[in-house]
Amino acid sequence: MYAEVLDTLGNNSRELVEPLTNYLVGRVQKDFNERNSYVGGIFTATNRNLPR
């Protein structure tokens, strides 16, 4: 990905930058048997805005 950059002299240029990225992490847990047993899971995701 490239970003348009305008410097203090008014010159335009293109600079290589990282793509727009979103991260998601989720966790669930359930206890059973008066907190002697647990069942749980973790979900992760990464979404990037990459041009095709």
C-alpha positions as CSV (number, residue, x, y, z in Angstrom):
1,M,0.0,0.0,0.0
2,Y,1.1,3.5,-0.7
3,A,0.2,6.8,1.0
4,E,0.2,10.2,-0.6
5,V,2.5,12.5,1.4
6,L,2.6,16.3,1.1
7,D,5.7,17.9,2.6
8,T,6.1,21.4,4.0
9,L,7.2,22.7,0.6
10,G,4.0,21.5,-1.1
11,N,5.7,18.6,-2.9
12,N,3.6,15.4,-3.3
13,S,5.2,11.9,-3.0
14,R,4.1,8.3,-2.5
15,E,5.5,6.4,0.4
16,L,5.2,2.6,1.0
17,V,3.1,1.9,4.1
18,E,1.6,-1.1,5.8
19,P,-2.0,-2.0,4.7
20,L,-5.0,-1.1,6.9
21,T,-5.3,-4.0,9.3
22,N,-7.9,-5.0,11.9
23,Y,-7.2,-7.7,14.6
24,L,-9.8,-9.5,16.7
25,V,-9.3,-11.8,19.7
26,G,-12.2,-13.4,21.6
27,R,-12.2,-15.8,24.5
28,V,-15.1,-17.7,26.1
29,Q,-15.1,-20.0,29.1
30,K,-17.7,-21.9,31.0
31,D,-17.2,-23.7,34.3
32,F,-19.0,-26.9,35.4
33,N,-19.2,-29.0,38.5
34,E,-18.8,-26.2,41.0
35,R,-15.8,-24.7,39.1
36,N,-13.9,-28.0,39.0
37,S,-14.1,-28.4,35.2
38,Y,-13.8,-25.8,32.5
39,V,-14.6,-25.7,28.8
40,G,-13.4,-22.8,26.7
41,G,-12.2,-21.5,23.4
42,I,-10.2,-18.7,21.7
43,F,-11.0,-17.1,18.4
44,T,-8.6,-14.9,16.5
45,A,-8.9,-13.1,13.1
46,T,-6.8,-10.7,11.0
47,N,-8.3,-8.7,8.2
48,R,-6.1,-6.7,5.8
49,N,-7.2,-4.3,3.1
50,L,-5.1,-5.6,0.3
51,P,-5.6,-4.4,-3.3
52,R,-6.3,-7.1,-5.9
